[in-house]
Amino acid sequence: MSPFRQIIALLHNELGVVLSSTLARLLLAAVLGGIVGLERQLRHKPAGLRTNMFICFGAAMFTVLSKQLAGVESDSARIAAQIIPGIGFIGAGSILHAKTSVTGLTTAATLFVVASIGMAAGGGLYLTACFATLIILFALVLLGRMESTFSLKAFVTTYEVTGRNIDAMLREVNRILDAEQLNMHSVHIAEADPNFRMVFSLDGEQDQQSVFSVRLHESNAFATVTTLGTTEHE
């Protein structure tokens, strides 16, 4: 074989190794991010399957590019280093803050850790990436069930009550809240002839929410009592 053909064969083999290694890292990142995202999707969270998959894949992609585009070895982590503040920006967008409650913290933390999985996969640390994925799933699934079993989770529930006397409605709601040692927020009052309409939100555990709802329905101060929706605290 001529020296020229030997060089071509060597370059072909090296190119095949590089491409196969890069594709394997990106594929693993997409799969691991998709697994975590599927759990989030099944629980109807804002950041679901595609979001987690894209973040994990993107982090892996930037990690690979950071090394391949670096001019010198000392610059090989510069692009990857910008992943962390970028994910922090995305995570901040998933956190909702009300007067007395904060939701979305678990979603933001999940996105942050999923990005680290992508970085590990992009850096060729396959075992580390897989192990981290298992730990995340354990925390999201098993620990989440334990919180529900022992009523450790807090929920934000929005109620709507109607009645003819708004002062009596406010006094009755406050009386029930004081008895259950709860606080309401996001109160909206509107006049809907012939009744007044009052919408408010309440933070509390599932047992507290159930007792509060029963007390509202038992009261004669309201014409109607409706639960508009419940959001799980994260």
C-alpha positions in Angstrom: 0.0 0.0 0.0 1.3 3.4 -0.9 2.1 6.0 1.8 -0.7 8.2 0.4 -3.3 5.4 0.8 -2.0 4.7 4.2 -2.6 8.3 5.3 -6.1 8.2 3.8 -7.0 5.0 5.6 -5.6 6.4 8.9 -7.6 9.6 8.5 -10.7 7.6 7.7 -10.4 5.4 10.8 -9.7 8.4 13.0 -12.7 10.2 11.6 -14.9 7.2 12.1 -13.8 7.0 15.8 -14.4 10.7 16.4 -17.9 10.7 14.7 -19.0 7.5 16.4 -17.9 8.8 19.8 -19.6 12.2 19.3 -22.8 10.7 18.1 -22.9 8.2 21.0 -22.5 11.0 23.5 -25.2 13.1 21.9 -27.5 10.1 21.6 -27.0 9.1 25.3 -27.6 12.7 26.4 -30.9 12.8 24.4 -32.0 9.5 25.9 -31.2 10.3 29.5 -32.8 13.8 29.2 -35.8 12.2 27.7 -36.2 9.7 30.5 -36.2 12.5 33.1 -38.5 14.6 30.9 -41.0 11.7 30.5 -41.4 11.6 34.3 -42.0 15.3 34.3 -44.5 15.1 31.4 -46.5 12.3 33.1 -46.9 14.6 36.1 -48.0 17.5 33.9 -45.1 19.8 34.8 -44.2 22.8 32.7 -40.8 21.5 31.7 -41.7 18.1 30.2 -40.2 15.6 27.7 -39.0 17.9 25.0 -37.7 20.6 27.3 -35.5 18.3 29.4 -34.4 16.4 26.3 -33.4 19.6 24.5 -31.5 20.9 27.6 -29.6 17.7 28.1 -28.8 17.4 24.4 -27.8 21.0 24.2 -25.5 20.8 27.2 -23.8 17.7 25.7 -23.5 19.5 22.3 -21.9 22.6 23.8 -19.5 20.4 25.8 -18.5 18.5 22.7 -18.1 21.7 20.7 -16.2 23.4 23.5 -13.4 20.8 23.2 -13.5 20.4 19.4 -13.5 24.2 18.7 -10.9 25.1 21.3 -7.7 26.5 19.8 -5.6 25.3 22.8 -6.2 22.8 25.6 -6.6 25.6 28.2 -9.6 27.0 26.2 -11.4 23.6 26.0 -13.9 24.4 28.8 -14.8 28.0 27.9 -18.0 27.3 26.0 -19.1 24.6 28.4 -18.6 27.0 31.3 -21.3 29.3 29.9 -23.9 26.5 30.2 -24.4 27.0 33.9 -25.5 30.7 33.8 -27.6 29.9 30.7 -29.5 27.1 32.5 -29.8 29.4 35.5 -31.6 31.9 33.3 -34.0 29.2 32.0 -34.6 27.8 35.5 -35.5 31.3 36.9 -38.2 31.5 34.3 -39.9 28.4 35.7 -40.1 29.8 39.2 -43.4 31.6 40.1 -43.5 33.8 43.1 -46.7 34.9 44.8 -47.2 36.9 48.0 -46.8 33.9 50.3 -45.7 31.0 48.1 -43.1 30.0 45.6 -43.7 27.3 43.0 -41.4 25.8 40.3 -38.3 25.3 42.4 -38.2 21.5 41.7 -38.6 22.2 38.0 -35.8 24.7 38.0 -33.5 22.3 40.0 -34.4 19.5 37.6 -33.4 21.5 34.6 -30.1 22.5 36.3 -29.2 18.9 37.0 -30.4 17.6 33.6 -27.9 20.1 32.1 -25.1 18.5 34.2 -26.1 15.1 32.9 -25.7 16.4 29.3 -22.3 17.9 30.2 -21.2 14.5 31.6 -22.5 12.6 28.5 -20.8 15.2 26.2 -17.6 14.8 28.1 -17.6 11.0 27.7 -18.5 10.3 31.4 -21.1 7.7 30.5 -21.3 6.0 33.8 -21.5 9.3 35.7 -24.4 10.5 33.5 -26.4 7.3 33.9 -25.9 7.2 37.6 -27.0 10.8 38.0 -30.1 10.0 35.9 -31.0 7.2 38.3 -30.5 9.4 41.3 -32.8 12.1 39.8 -35.5 9.6 39.0 -35.3 8.2 42.5 -35.7 11.6 44.0 -38.6 12.6 41.7 -40.6 9.4 41.8 -39.9 7.6 45.1 -39.4 10.6 47.3 -42.3 12.3 45.7 -44.6 9.4 46.6 -43.2 9.5 50.2 -44.1 13.1 50.4 -47.7 12.4 49.2 -48.0 9.4 51.6 -47.0 11.3 54.7 -48.9 14.5 53.5 -45.7 16.5 53.4 -46.5 18.3 50.1 -48.2 21.7 50.1 -50.7 22.7 47.5 -52.1 26.0 46.2 -55.8 25.7 45.7 -58.0 28.4 44.3 -61.6 28.8 45.5 -64.6 30.7 44.3 -67.4 31.6 46.6 -70.5 33.7 45.9 -73.1 35.3 48.2 -75.3 38.3 48.7 -73.4 40.0 51.6 -69.7 40.5 50.9 -68.9 41.5 54.4 -70.4 38.4 55.8 -68.5 36.3 53.3 -65.2 37.9 54.3 -65.9 37.4 58.0 -66.8 33.7 57.4 -63.8 33.0 55.3 -61.5 34.6 57.9 -63.2 32.7 60.7 -62.5 29.4 59.0 -59.0 30.4 58.1 -58.2 31.4 61.8 -59.7 28.1 63.0 -57.5 26.1 60.6 -54.5 28.5 61.1 -54.2 29.2 57.4 -53.7 32.3 55.2 -55.3 33.2 51.9 -53.8 35.4 49.2 -54.6 36.7 45.7 -58.1 37.8 46.7 -60.4 39.1 44.0 -63.9 40.4 44.6 -66.4 41.3 41.9 -70.1 42.1 41.9 -72.2 39.8 39.8 -75.8 40.8 40.3 -77.5 39.7 42.5 -74.5 38.0 44.2 -70.9 39.0 45.0 -68.1 36.8 43.7 -65.0 36.2 45.7 -61.9 34.3 44.4 -58.9 33.6 46.5 -56.0 31.1 46.8 -54.9 29.1 49.8 -51.6 27.3 50.6 -51.8 24.2 52.7 -51.3 20.4 52.9 -53.8 18.1 51.4 -55.5 17.3 54.7 -55.8 21.0 55.5 -57.3 21.8 52.1 -59.9 19.0 52.5 -61.0 20.2 55.9 -61.1 23.8 54.7 -63.2 22.9 51.7 -65.7 21.0 53.9 -66.0 24.0 56.2 -66.8 26.3 53.3 -69.5 23.9 52.0 -71.1 23.6 55.4 -71.3 27.4 55.9 -74.6 29.2 55.2 -72.8 32.5 54.3 -72.2 31.3 50.7 -74.6 30.6 47.9 -72.1 28.5 46.0 -68.6 27.2 46.7 -66.4 26.0 43.8 -62.8 24.7 43.7 -61.2 26.3 40.5 -58.0 24.3 40.6 -55.1 22.9 42.6 -51.4 23.3 41.9 -48.7 21.2 43.7 -46.0 23.1 45.4 -42.5 22.3 44.1 
